[in-house]
Amino acid sequence: MISIENFQIERKRPEGGKPLVIRGEVFLPDAPQATIVILHGFKGFAHFAHFPYLARKAADAGIRAVTFDFSGSGIGPDRENFTALEEFQTNTFRQELADVEQVISESVRRGWITRERGYGLMGHSRGGGVAILRTARDPRVKALATWNAVSTTVRWSAEARDDWRRRGYVDIENARTKQMMRLGTALLDEVESLSSTELDIAAAAARIRVPWLIVHGEADETVPVAEGQQLRDLSRSVSTFWKVEGGNHGFGGKHPLTEVPPLLDMVVRGTVNFFADNLGVSAPRRSSEAV
C-alpha cells in the first residue's frame, strides 16, 4: 500500500520580502528501501503528467519518491495552475539549487534520506540540468537519472539576449495553457555569467562518479538529442545512454495523464529499474522492459 504525505517549506529570500514557498509530497511504500528526489523542468510542476506516475511506480518497487514544485515554478497553492507568475519572473538556476538543498535538508530531518543510504536524483529537462549540478557536488547522491536534460544554461541566442536585456524582460508562451510567462533579467544575468563554474552543466557532468542513466527522446522538439549525446560523451565511464526512438520531450505523456502511452510507460519502468539496481533495493517488482 502507498500513502502520500504533503509538506511545505518556507525559506527567506536573499533580498528580503515574503518567503519563498516550496510545496511537495512524498510517495511512501509500506517498507521503503531507498529514496529518490524528482525535479521538474522549466514551465513544469510536480503534478504534471508523468511525474506522479513515475513516483507511484517507484513506490510500487519499494522506493520512497519525493516530488515538489520549485519555489519559482509559477504554480500556485492549488499545485495545478500558474497563478504565481511573479515568482516565475524572478526564478533562477541558483534559486532552484537552493530549493533542492532545502528539500534534501527537510528529507533528512524527516528520515526520508540517511547519510548511510544516500538517495537517487531524477530530473527532467531543465530539472535534469539542475540534477546534474547537484549530483556533482553532493556525495549523498548514489544514482542519477535524467530525462531530456539540458547540457547548458544558455538557451537563447545572443540576439535574443540583447533584446531581453534592452527590454528588461522576455515573454515565454506556455504552449499548453497559452499563458505568456514573463522572465526578468535575474536569469539572464546567470546565463551571461559564462565564467561561473557553479552553473556549468557540462563541467559538472564530467565530474560525476555515480551510475547515471541518460534518457533522451530521439524526436525531442525542445532539447535536441545532441545535448544528451554530449552528456554521454562527458561521462562515458559512469553513464548509460538510452536514446528513445520516436520519443518527444514528454515521451508522449500529456497533462492531465488520463492514459499512459506505451513509450512513457517503458521509460518510467526502465528508470525505476535503474534506481532499484543502483540503490540497493532487494527483489523489486521489475518491468520486463530493459534499458
Secondary structure, DSSP 8 states (H G I E B T S, - for coil): --EEEEEEEEE--TT-SS-EEEEEEEEE-SS--EEEEEE--TT--TTSTHHHHHHHHHHHTTEEEEEEE-TTS---TTSSS---HHHHHT--HHHHHHHHHHHHHHHHHTTSSBTTTBEEEEEETHHHHHHHHHHTT-TTEEEEEEES--S-S--S-HHHHHHHHHHT-EEEE-TTT--EEEE-HHHHHHHT-TT-GGG-HHHHHHH--S-EEEEEETT-SSS-HHHHHHHHHHTTTTEEEEEETT--TTTT--SS-SS--HHHHHHHHHHHHHHHHHTT--S----S---
